[in-house]
Amino acid sequence: MNCLDISKGELIMIEFITTSLKNRETDILMAKNIASENNLKYISRNNLSFEELFTKNNCKRIFMVKNNELNLFNDNGDELFFHPGTGLIRTKVMERNEEDLLIKALGISPEDKVLDCTGGLANDSVVISYYLDKGSLFTLEKSLELFLIVKYGLLTYQRGSKKLKESFKRINLINIDYNTFFEELDLNESKEIFDSVYFDPMFEKPVEESSGISKIREYASYDLISKEIIERALKYSKKRVVVKIRNSNYSFIKEMKPKYLLGGSRSKIRYAVFEK
């Protein structure tokens, strides 16, 4: 497994998976299964300290199963794991029949079919899928590291309501970048197969960000959203294409002339809506 270290421009191999020191038989079994399913090498913890684990295996990052959950550590001790984050808060608001701004921007109905092109840790996907109780969601994630964290996180996350957990099952997660995905749709001569398409691009130099976003930076994709990409996405959507923007990055999307922006001028986040 390869991972690009954006701070140094280095391609780093992530090939190991182990367990925490206080492991259980279920942790060991889960780690071995993940290793087998994803071409990773399982290594026994053998009471090695965190530092010894990285030194002995000459690695900078390693997957680790603890308490039946998959985590990813780097050699600085930074931990990445699945959590619905703000998605959990937003779904609780939706339970009170209050409208989520992203759902409004997408202009969708509960039975619709939506494509999320930039899954990340699936915070937005959780919200979309929660709303689509009669529909379906396809979520793309280019980074294999994030893909695996979310894939197994959706399966093992135990907190939240029954409805939230049911929404996890409707997230069809695919390890692919949206450019390649669109190319495959082109080959099949597909048209308007989704009701709405969504992008949440990662910016290299944000003014401020949440701790959750900062933790995924070294694993995330930095593919730029272009006018051509918007046009291709519109080809496959019946309703609209939505791009999440931050005020500090507004200028790049303004040139693409969205039909309108949704969100207050003082809000840190707004949605650019494109229609045919």
C-alpha angles and dihedrals in degrees: 000000000000129000127183114226100215093194092061103017090238127144107229125195117227104191107140136083127182140152136257119269091255093054129162130209089257090055092051092048092048092049092050092049092050090048091052094046096047106034094253127142115243114218124190113239093223093186091294115160119240092259093045090050093059096039096049093049094039093228137135098205134029138179115236133189116212128163089359093301130112117237135175122217133187124207091264090064095252110152128210121192139154121272127150088231114180087001088072092054093045094051089053088054089050089053086066088057092252116145121247114224094227092053089050091050092051091052092214137154125222092257096051131114116236135187119211105194098188110044102172107162089341097246091140092038089058091055094046094046091046088058094044095070090152098028139060139250129206114198122194123203122178097192111082090203093057091040092058094044090053096039094057093032092060089052098047105032106119106181128085135050127313089251091055092052090048089054090056089062091058093059107100101199118201126186099222139102118249094242091059091042091054091047090056090050089051091054090053090047090233122174134188095349094148129054093216137002125211135201130187103179123201113236120210097220112032118177092225136349144175122269088248092059094045091055094057096047096096091052102037130101119246098199110153123237109235135184088253091056091050090051092049091049091050088055090063098040128082096199117018152318119241127198122191112224136185119219091242089058098041097112095067093059097040090070090059090061104226116203089245145332122243119208136056121289090241094051118105090221131048135167125234110212122205124188135178 
